[in-house]
Amino acid sequence: MNRWIKLGIVLAGYALAFVTSFFMTALYDRQFSPEDNQTMGGMIAGGEMMYSSAVFLLASLVPTGLALWFLRRSRRFWSAFSSAGLIFAIVGLAAVLTAPATTGLTAGVPLLLFVDLLSLVQMLGSPLWILSFALFAALAPAPDLRRRMLAALVIEFAIAGCGLVHFMATQPPI
């Protein structure tokens, strides 16, 4: 199979995921009456947005996995991809470790608000990143690339631990 056929298969998979998301959301929308749309249209629209995003993300797992499989032999891609994954994990860990130290300072410095947001996203998304880095480590074609992904995986486990401490520790009453 040449690369154009592989690209076509992956793009067709994403198109199918989009069409599936569109039709599933249309079916979901049919359960609401015009009266419901009039009284709570914004809530319905927000729910539909989340539902269609979830359906698209779930349906696009297959073409994404297929694309990664097709790119399995491309050392240049995997080198850049594993480096980006490791940088992503390191930046996330830095944000998670910086956020508690800057607790009282965030009101005056907008950059620290961004760091707080990034730390929350990293902590809440760590289960997804752990699974992703484990999959990427399994798919990586060379041992050095696999080690980078495993290093990112270990960092994400540390972020998950920080998240457990952050969310499970007792908070003083307000």
GULUM-953300 format. One record per residue (C-alpha): y negated, z negated, x negated. Coordinates in steps of 0.001 Angstrom, whole numbers, padded with zeros to 6 digits, always signed. Example, Ala and Ser with C-alpha at 12.3 -4.5 7.8 and 13.67 -1.06 7.14 Angstrom:
GULUM-953300
+004500-007800-012300
+001060-007140-013670
end
This chain:
GULUM-953300
+000000+000000+000000
-003365+000915-001461
-006409-001351-001287
-008090+000576+001536
-005117+000022+003821
-005084-003673+002886
-008814-003911+003589
-008314-002168+006929
-005540-004580+007903
-007671-007612+007060
-010746-006244+008865
-008620-005341+011891
-007329-008920+011885
-010871-010280+011942
-011813-007840+014715
-008783-008982+016706
-009785-012618+016133
-013297-011851+017414
-011989-010033+020496
-009554-012885+021188
-012385-015392+020925
-014578-013324+023250
-011918-012967+025944
-010748-016576+025758
-014347-017726+026181
-014792-015358+029128
-011687-016868+030749
-013030-020355+030072
-016366-019411+031643
-014718-018276+034873
-013884-021856+035824
-017558-022696+036369
-019344-021878+039605
-022890-020494+039724
-023926-023930+040937
-022409-025504+037818
-024221-022991+035632
-027493-023825+037381
-027170-027588+037022
-025595-027913+033575
-025975-024525+031933
-026942-025895+028536
-023922-028171+028340
-021628-025343+029400
-023177-023013+026820
-022741-025613+024082
-019125-026164+025048
-018476-022425+025120
-020033-022037+021694
-017768-024712+020229
-014727-023330+022062
-015320-019743+020935
-015927-020874+017346
-012694-022870+017351
-010686-019962+018796
-012186-017555+016257
-011510-019892+013329
-007934-020461+014443
-007293-016757+015034
-008901-015771+011728
-006537-017929+009675
-003987-015111+009610
-006297-012383+008219
-007802-014866+005757
-004364-015838+004486
-003417-012171+004304
-006572-011397+002300
-005774-014196-000131
-002215-012914-000422
-003422-009367-001103
-005813-010711-003758
-003069-012778-005368
-002809-010516-008416
-006567-010284-009009
-007256-012683-011859
-011004-012015-011746
-011219-012994-008059
-009103-016121-008486
-011052-017175-011569
-014353-016981-009688
-012824-018515-006553
-011249-021472-008368
-014465-022105-010309
-016480-022049-007077
-014003-024458-005475
-014240-026870-008382
-018060-026709-008391
-018068-027289-004616
-015918-030405-005019
-017993-031766-007924
-021280-031268-006048
-019743-032947-003001
-018592-035935-005036
-022045-036233-006606
-023625-036191-003134
-021166-038787-001818
-021802-041101-004765
-025582-040588-004651
-026042-041248-000934
-025397-045038-000946
-027698-045526-003934
-030622-043868-002138
-030283-045621+001224
-033879-046800+001617
-035552-043851-000084
-034495-041000+002216
-037440-041239+004626
-039986-040088+002062
-037989-037492+000161
-036587-034526+002126
-034194-033598-000694
-032464-036964-000310
-032006-036256+003406
-030194-033078+002408
-028037-035046-000037
-027176-037500+002773
-026251-034623+005073
-024130-032999+002367
-022335-036280+001700
-021512-036715+005392
-020269-033146+005666
-018103-033616+002582
-016647-036906+003806
-015914-035636+007318
-014601-032300+006056
-012415-033721+003308
-009131-033371+005271
-009843-029660+005704
-010791-029237+002048
-007716-031160+000890
-005423-028851+002847
-007365-025786+001712
-007296-026671-001982
-003576-027470-001755
-002954-024034-000215
-005183-022324-002777
-003387-024115-005612
-000076-022840-004254
-001416-019276-004020
-003211-019208-007383
-001479-016731-009703
-001907-018519-013049
-001424-022101-014264
-005029-022542-015445
-006365-021397-012058
-003885-023696-010332
-005126-026616-012454
-008724-025953-011363
-007675-026018-007724
-005646-029183-008280
-008669-030807-009974
-010753-029908-006914
-007965-031355-004751
-008050-034666-006645
-011844-034801-006295
-011529-034198-002552
-009044-037077-002320
-011675-039258-004019
-014252-038057-001484
-011833-038880+001347
-011414-042370-000108
-015186-042791-000228
-015313-041606+003378
-012746-044200+004424
-014758-046926+002736
-017995-045610+004243
-016750-045339+007816
-014266-048232+007913
-016275-050887+006087
-017854-053461+008344
-021496-052765+008990
-023993-055585+009495
-025356-055750+013054
-028621-053948+013650
end
